[in-house]
């Protein structure tokens, strides 16, 4: 239904809170794509009057994200569900270009649609009172394909075709216990506009330090996060030399990109 004068993200959040109230006595899975922050970067209900820069409006949107997450957590507390609810907070890609953020004291320039760290490395924050140690962190590789396997283990259900499962459960990592770790993550980078010279369609594989593209570019992305200079394959040192064949094998094992996507250029 059409609602005049309301702020969209407030309506989305209200619908989620209503869902939680209606299903409070049953197990539920809620997916909340709150649409913040995203262009066009508009003012929020809490933005000050007067003109603002694009960067300032973006910052206000991030602040409003915090507000909405707080509403969800407060409702879980009010319903007595907090200690029986796992919250996973993440995003689909890095910040839009032209926006500058700060992370661990350093500036990060937005790289949305790019396959550098600022484009594909996104936050994953988990909250589960009594089950996840407060302030704990983990540097394991996690991809979106791992969510399905994690939820399956969490619910103690067997996937219908486990032999076809791409994901690895990260529930042990959340709970601070031993578990299977992902050694390599593979990605199809299919940005928009597709196939452009600045955003070529590529496949890539990475471990905790090195990244290999299907065109042969090989980077130490921890030392070179902007991927300014590929490593020379004929002069690799021990750790890089060991990583290269492992990443190449992962690339070789990737299924070809579906024909309907290849034909989108």
ABEGO torsion letter per residue (X at the ends): XBBBGBBAAAAAAAAAAAAAAAAAABBBBBBBBAGOBBOBBBBBAABBBEBBBAAAAAAAAAAAAAAAAAAAAAAAAAAGAAAABBBBBBBABBBBBGBBBBBGGBBBBBABGBABAAAABBBBBBBBBGABBBGBBBABBBBAAAAAAAAAAAAGBBBABAAABABBBAAAAAAGBBBBBBABBBBBBBBOBBGBAABBBBBBBBBAABBBBAAGBBBBAAABAAGABBBBAAABBAAAAAAAAAAAAAAAABBBBBAAAAAAX
